[in-house]
Amino acid sequence: MFENLSERLEKSFKILKGQGRISEINIAETLKDVRRALLDADVNYKIAKIFTDTVKEKALGENVLNAVNPGQMMIKIVHDELVELMGGQSTDVNLKGNPTVVLIAGLQGSGKTTFAGKLANHLKSKKQRHPLLVACDVYRPAAIEQLKILGEQINVPVYSEEGSKDPVKIAKNAVKQAKKDGQNLVIVDTAGRLAIDEEMMNEIAAINKAIDPHETLFVVDSMTGQDAVNTAKEFNDRLDFDGVVLTKLDGDTRGGAALSIRSVVNKPIKFIGSGEKLDAIDVFHPDRMADRILGMGDVVSLVEKAQEQYNQEEARKLSKKIAKNQFDFNDFLAQIGQIKKMGNIKDLVGMIPGMGKMMKNMDVDDDAFKGIEAIIQSMTPTERENPKLMNGSRRKRIAMGSGNNIQEVNRLIKQFDETKKMMKMMKDGKGMAGLMNRMSGMG
């Protein structure tokens, strides 16, 4: 996501990072490059021009020319303006009402049904809601079945009416059913439509009027760029929706929709989706997205994801084992499991400042730990609990059993030993100083 834009912006700022004299002409040249980068990312021309004009005005107003580090000063101004362009701050979904009614609208193929499942899962686990999913796409044969499968996966009931072709009636009945069953959240999935399809636009407007939702979310496939922004405007004119959801941000997207849509419809981006997994949904934070666009990573989101998987009781047990130097391969495997739960590996790596660029051409997928797991799972329970038993014959047997070569087994055992030593140092109170001393002695 945003890889090309990030690269282009970095090149644009290089002119200001040199030791040469900074002038108003240099700033103008840099911003011309920034504008081209935005246009290549499929940002609306008018928005790109207003953006760069504002940055130029602020840059000269804050006297970047005389700054100690004009390049950094300029990046800060661009960063702050990117944040404003994308909405300034994150906006929560409205959960008032009992039940809260959320209407999902969008184009065909934008990922509405998958997002409905993700949202139900998100609000169930993070906000302790009791959701009911409602199947109002009566035209696409597989839509109802797809929603039911998603519902089963997250243990959320799905309301549908077999044989009914009246989505307005289905939606109204679903809200009644939720009240009766004590569910405090109703998420209504509707049929994908084209903005030019007047009949379908009338239908979504009728559903909206009939159930009077507390929150109407417009789902946009971010890979469609400016087309998505233009369509959002047409939908907003009819529905006056409350927020935007950008899906497929893990795809080959140039980012234009994320950067333009807020300015065009004057509605906040509330969620972003990246990937098919039902936990691949994040609240949209403009400041964190600006950090990532400018190659600064997103440490806050990374820490939040880690905290979600943090189990205090398990951490306490692990701490005791480290203190007694009893950290074993079972613990190592458990730590890998925790990392995997945090989400897409490449996405996580991209949240570490500077790592996104380093990993650009590397193939990092969710199977990155497969080889390590296979090796550990090929050990006997005794070997996992007693890493010191790893002699040559055992290593050879484990290599054959896991489908790896002996070098890979040796590499894992060395990696395990280093991890164990580092954990012990942190536990002994030597902290980063101890680690740094150790690393400096390795050269």
Helices and strands as residue ranges (DSSP letters): H 3-17, H 24-40, H 45-61, G 64-66, H 70-85, E 100-106, H 112-126, E 131-136, H 143-154, E 158-159, H 167-181, E 185-190, H 198-211, E 215-221, G 222-224, H 226-239, E 243-247, H 256-265, E 269-273, E 281-283, H 286-293, H 299-308, H 312-323, H 329-341, H 345-350, H 355-358, H 370-377, H 381-385, G 387-389, H 392-402, H 406-427, H 431-440
